[in-house]
Amino acid sequence: MKIKDKLAKLIDVKSIMTLVLTGVFAYLATVGKINAEQFLVIYSICTAFYFGTKINDTNNNKKE
């Protein structure tokens, strides 16, 4: 796979949202707006959703 193709896959909406959410919640945890436990719960849910939909997309593409 070419580097250009890998970069194009990296810059999709789900990837951007995951990176933004990670940055925002890391910042909020650092400045003390949310505690570490809240950060862990929110971050776990977001990443589980991201990877769950990514695996589902991969499985659907294999069937076609």
C-alpha positions in Angstrom: 0.0 0.0 0.0 1.4 3.4 -0.9 2.0 6.1 1.6 -0.6 8.3 -0.1 -3.3 5.7 0.4 -2.4 5.2 4.1 -2.5 9.0 4.7 -5.9 9.2 2.9 -7.3 6.5 5.2 -5.9 8.2 8.3 -7.6 11.5 7.5 -11.2 10.4 7.6 -13.9 11.8 9.8 -13.8 9.1 12.5 -10.0 9.3 12.8 -10.2 13.1 13.1 -13.0 13.0 15.7 -11.1 10.4 17.8 -7.9 12.5 17.8 -9.9 15.7 18.7 -11.7 14.0 21.5 -8.5 12.5 22.8 -6.9 16.0 22.9 -9.9 17.7 24.4 -10.4 15.2 27.2 -6.6 15.0 27.9 -6.6 18.8 28.2 -9.7 18.8 30.5 -8.1 16.1 32.7 -4.8 18.1 32.9 -6.4 21.4 33.9 -8.6 19.6 36.5 -12.0 20.1 34.9 -12.6 16.3 34.9 -11.0 13.7 37.1 -9.0 10.8 35.8 -11.8 8.3 36.3 -14.2 10.4 34.2 -11.5 10.7 31.5 -11.0 7.0 31.4 -14.7 6.2 31.1 -15.3 8.7 28.3 -12.1 7.9 26.4 -12.8 4.1 26.6 -16.3 4.6 25.2 -15.1 6.8 22.3 -12.3 4.5 21.3 -14.4 1.3 21.6 -17.0 2.9 19.4 -14.3 4.0 16.9 -12.7 0.6 16.7 -16.0 -1.2 16.8 -17.3 0.7 13.7 -14.0 0.3 12.0 -14.1 -3.5 12.4 -17.7 -3.6 11.3 -16.8 -1.5 8.2 -14.0 -4.0 7.4 -16.3 -7.0 7.7 -18.9 -5.4 5.5 -16.3 -4.6 2.8 -15.1 -8.3 2.8 -18.7 -9.5 2.1 -19.0 -7.4 -1.0 
